[in-house]
């Protein structure tokens, strides 16, 4: 059984508990969508990629190596700021509009979304915003350790957890297993027709627990366990952001022809 101290430590990692050494960053202001510009002409051979960072993080800390690898490939990459402490529903609406804006700016049919942690949940939920419409501006979703079915860091129900979460961090109650937001989101179809989904998770994830909550059982979804084929890679939730195998799995999901090789390296960083 996990102790209250363990619970507090897990929430502190998530950026949800105030106290010495665990202060929350100031909420980010969402990047105004009218400030976005079209991709450089030389990057338009492939769909643009929209990166969505995790809670209390940035694109650099969540997906920095992925962004650099995509830029090295000559891809056009957008990384937008948003208030990751606000409601997930608000963030989903924002990123759905961002995907539409990016597609329109570049006169393309679709964009690819890559999300980490809360950003991975937002990416899937944003793809569902276009269900029932003639065209979905999202081609593929790559989700790294997203709480698709919620997290249960200490086996405590939603109400007591909410009491531990400081004001202004409604996102963290939204991503708890059994929350009203997730119950509504997962009540209907959990994926959008025609969108390709890749869900990546680590057995050593100590934040999105159980790690299988990052997976979706539905047509068009590929679920990948980081340790399958590479048992020596023990990257945890935070370490996945820079883990070479995780980076390669993301790139392979977006473009398997260009990235057929997926590295297997020792990683003992279980944070």
C-alpha positions as CSV (number, residue, x, y, z in Angstrom):
1,X,0.0,0.0,0.0
2,X,1.3,3.4,-0.9
3,X,1.8,5.9,1.9
4,X,0.7,9.6,2.0
5,X,4.3,10.5,1.5
6,X,4.5,8.5,-1.7
7,X,1.3,10.0,-2.9
8,X,2.6,13.5,-2.2
9,X,5.9,12.7,-4.0
10,X,4.0,11.4,-7.1
11,X,1.8,14.6,-7.2
12,X,4.9,16.8,-6.8
13,X,6.4,15.2,-9.9
14,X,3.2,15.9,-11.7
15,X,3.6,19.5,-10.5
16,X,0.4,19.4,-8.5
17,X,1.5,19.9,-4.9
18,X,2.7,23.2,-3.4
19,X,5.5,23.1,-0.9
20,X,9.3,23.5,-0.5
21,X,10.9,22.7,-3.8
22,X,7.6,21.9,-5.6
23,X,6.3,25.3,-6.5
24,X,4.2,25.4,-9.7
25,X,5.4,27.5,-12.6
26,X,3.2,30.4,-13.5
27,X,0.5,29.4,-16.0
28,X,1.6,29.9,-19.6
29,X,-0.4,32.2,-21.9
30,X,-1.6,30.3,-24.9
31,X,0.2,31.2,-28.1
32,X,-2.2,33.5,-30.1
33,X,-3.2,31.5,-33.2
34,X,-3.3,34.6,-35.3
35,X,0.5,34.9,-34.8
36,X,1.2,31.6,-36.5
37,X,2.9,31.8,-39.9
38,X,3.1,29.3,-42.8
39,X,5.9,26.8,-43.0
40,X,9.0,27.6,-45.0
41,X,8.6,26.4,-48.6
42,X,11.4,23.9,-48.3
43,X,9.6,22.0,-45.5
44,X,6.3,21.4,-47.2
45,X,7.0,17.9,-48.6
46,X,5.6,16.4,-45.4
47,X,2.6,17.4,-43.2
48,X,3.3,19.9,-40.5
49,X,3.8,18.5,-37.0
50,X,2.1,20.1,-34.0
51,X,3.8,19.2,-30.7
52,X,1.9,19.4,-27.4
53,X,3.8,19.4,-24.1
54,X,2.9,18.0,-20.8
55,X,1.8,19.5,-17.5
56,X,3.9,22.3,-16.0
57,X,6.4,21.8,-18.8
58,X,7.4,23.2,-22.2
59,X,7.8,21.8,-25.7
60,X,11.6,21.7,-25.1
61,X,11.4,19.8,-21.8
62,X,8.7,17.4,-23.0
63,X,9.7,16.8,-26.6
64,X,12.9,18.7,-27.3
65,X,14.8,15.8,-28.9
66,X,11.8,14.9,-31.0
67,X,11.5,18.5,-32.2
68,X,15.1,18.6,-33.2
69,X,15.0,15.3,-35.0
70,X,12.0,16.5,-37.0
71,X,13.7,19.7,-37.9
72,X,16.8,17.7,-39.0
73,X,14.4,15.8,-41.2
74,X,13.3,19.0,-42.8
75,X,9.8,18.9,-41.3
76,X,7.8,21.9,-40.4
77,X,7.3,21.9,-36.6
78,X,4.9,24.0,-34.5
79,X,5.3,24.0,-30.7
80,X,2.7,26.2,-29.0
81,X,2.5,27.3,-25.4
82,X,-0.8,26.7,-23.4
83,X,-1.9,26.8,-19.8
84,X,-1.4,23.2,-18.9
85,X,-3.0,23.8,-15.4
86,X,-6.3,24.8,-16.9
87,X,-9.1,22.5,-17.9
88,X,-8.3,19.8,-20.4
89,X,-11.4,20.6,-22.4
90,X,-10.3,24.2,-22.9
91,X,-6.9,23.0,-24.0
92,X,-8.5,20.5,-26.4
93,X,-10.6,23.2,-28.0
94,X,-7.5,25.4,-28.4
95,X,-5.4,22.7,-30.1
96,X,-8.2,21.6,-32.4
97,X,-8.4,25.2,-33.6
98,X,-4.6,25.3,-33.9
99,X,-4.6,22.2,-36.1
100,X,-7.2,23.8,-38.3
101,X,-5.2,27.1,-38.4
102,X,-2.0,25.3,-39.3
103,X,-3.6,23.3,-42.1
104,X,-5.2,26.4,-43.6
105,X,-2.0,28.4,-43.4
106,X,-0.2,25.8,-45.3
107,X,-3.0,24.8,-47.6
108,X,-2.7,21.1,-46.6
109,X,-5.4,18.6,-45.8
110,X,-3.9,17.5,-42.5
111,X,-1.3,17.8,-39.8
112,X,0.3,15.3,-37.4
113,X,0.0,15.7,-33.7
114,X,2.7,14.5,-31.1
115,X,1.9,14.8,-27.5
116,X,3.6,13.9,-24.2
117,X,1.8,13.1,-21.0
118,X,-1.2,15.5,-20.7
119,X,-0.3,16.7,-24.2
120,X,-0.8,13.1,-25.4
121,X,-4.3,13.0,-24.0
122,X,-5.1,16.4,-25.5
123,X,-3.8,15.2,-28.9
124,X,-6.2,12.3,-29.0
125,X,-9.1,14.3,-27.7
126,X,-8.5,17.1,-30.3
127,X,-8.7,14.5,-33.1
128,X,-12.2,13.6,-31.8
129,X,-13.4,17.2,-32.1
130,X,-13.8,16.7,-35.8
131,X,-15.9,13.5,-35.7
132,X,-18.9,13.8,-38.0
133,X,-17.3,16.4,-40.2
134,X,-16.4,15.8,-43.8
135,X,-12.7,16.2,-43.2
136,X,-10.5,15.8,-40.2
137,X,-7.4,18.1,-40.3
138,X,-5.5,15.6,-38.2
139,X,-3.8,12.8,-40.0
140,X,-2.0,11.0,-37.2
141,X,-1.6,11.2,-33.4
142,X,1.5,10.0,-31.6
143,X,1.0,9.9,-27.9
144,X,3.8,9.3,-25.4
145,X,2.6,8.2,-22.0
146,X,-0.7,10.0,-22.1
147,X,-3.3,9.3,-19.4
148,X,-6.0,8.2,-21.9
149,X,-7.9,6.5,-19.1
150,X,-6.6,8.6,-16.3
151,X,-3.9,8.3,-13.6
152,X,-4.2,6.8,-10.1
153,X,-0.9,7.7,-8.5
154,X,-1.9,6.4,-5.0
155,X,-5.1,4.6,-5.4
156,X,-7.1,7.4,-4.0
157,X,-10.4,8.6,-5.4
158,X,-11.0,11.9,-7.2
159,X,-12.5,13.9,-4.4
160,X,-9.6,13.5,-1.9
161,X,-7.1,14.1,-4.7
162,X,-8.9,17.3,-5.7
163,X,-8.3,18.6,-2.1
164,X,-4.6,18.2,-2.6
165,X,-4.4,20.1,-5.9
166,X,-3.8,23.8,-5.6
167,X,-6.3,26.3,-7.1
168,X,-5.9,26.8,-10.8
169,X,-4.8,23.3,-11.6
170,X,-8.0,21.8,-12.8
171,X,-6.2,19.8,-15.5
172,X,-4.8,17.5,-12.8
173,X,-8.3,16.6,-11.6
174,X,-9.4,16.1,-15.2
175,X,-6.7,13.5,-15.8
176,X,-7.4,11.4,-12.7
177,X,-9.1,8.0,-13.5
178,X,-12.8,8.3,-13.2
179,X,-12.9,12.1,-13.5
180,X,-16.1,13.6,-15.1
181,X,-14.0,14.8,-18.1
182,X,-12.5,11.4,-18.9
183,X,-15.8,9.6,-18.3
184,X,-17.5,11.8,-20.9
185,X,-14.5,11.7,-23.3
186,X,-14.4,7.9,-23.3
187,X,-18.1,7.2,-23.3
188,X,-18.4,7.4,-27.0
189,X,-16.0,6.5,-29.8
190,X,-12.4,6.8,-28.4
191,X,-10.7,7.4,-31.8
192,X,-11.7,9.3,-34.9
193,X,-12.2,7.5,-38.2
194,X,-9.3,7.7,-40.6
195,X,-6.8,9.0,-38.1
196,X,-3.7,6.8,-37.4
197,X,-2.9,6.5,-33.7
198,X,0.3,5.3,-32.0
199,X,0.3,5.0,-28.2
200,X,3.7,4.6,-26.5
201,X,4.1,3.8,-22.8
202,X,6.8,2.5,-20.4
203,X,6.3,-0.2,-17.9
204,X,8.5,1.9,-15.6
205,X,6.2,4.9,-15.7
206,X,5.5,5.9,-12.1
207,X,3.2,8.8,-12.9
208,X,0.8,7.5,-15.5
209,X,-0.3,4.4,-13.5
210,X,-1.1,1.8,-14.5
211,X,1.0,2.3,-17.6
212,X,-1.7,0.5,-19.6
213,X,-4.0,3.5,-19.1
214,X,-1.9,5.1,-21.9
215,X,-3.2,2.5,-24.4
216,X,-6.4,2.5,-26.5
217,X,-8.0,-0.7,-27.7
218,X,-9.6,0.4,-31.0
219,X,-9.2,0.0,-34.8
220,X,-6.4,2.1,-36.3
221,X,-4.4,2.1,-33.0
222,X,-0.9,0.8,-32.4
223,X,0.0,0.3,-28.8
224,X,3.8,0.1,-28.0
225,X,5.5,-0.8,-24.8
226,X,8.9,0.8,-24.6
227,X,10.5,-2.4,-23.1
228,X,9.2,-4.8,-25.8
229,X,12.3,-5.8,-27.7
230,X,14.5,-3.7,-25.4
231,X,14.1,-4.8,-21.7
232,X,17.2,-2.8,-20.6
233,X,15.4,0.5,-21.3
234,X,13.8,1.5,-18.0
235,X,13.0,5.1,-18.9
236,X,10.3,6.5,-16.6
237,X,7.7,9.1,-17.3
238,X,10.0,12.1,-17.3
239,X,13.0,10.3,-18.7
240,X,11.0,9.3,-21.8
241,X,11.3,12.9,-23.0
242,X,15.0,12.4,-23.9
243,X,15.1,8.6,-24.2
244,X,16.6,7.6,-27.6
245,X,14.2,4.7,-28.1
246,X,11.2,6.8,-27.3
247,X,12.4,9.4,-29.8
248,X,12.9,6.8,-32.5
249,X,9.5,5.3,-31.9
250,X,7.9,8.7,-32.4
251,X,9.8,9.3,-35.6
252,X,9.1,5.8,-36.8
253,X,5.4,6.2,-36.2
254,X,5.4,9.4,-38.3
255,X,7.6,8.2,-41.1
256,X,8.6,4.5,-41.0
257,X,10.3,4.6,-44.3
258,X,12.6,7.4,-43.2
259,X,13.1,6.0,-39.7
260,X,13.1,2.2,-40.0
261,X,15.6,1.7,-37.2
262,X,14.7,2.0,-33.5
263,X,17.6,2.1,-31.1
264,X,17.8,0.0,-28.0
265,X,20.0,1.6,-25.3
266,X,20.4,1.0,-21.6
267,X,18.4,3.6,-19.6
268,X,18.2,3.3,-15.8
269,X,16.5,6.7,-15.3
270,X,13.2,5.6,-13.9
271,X,12.0,9.1,-13.0
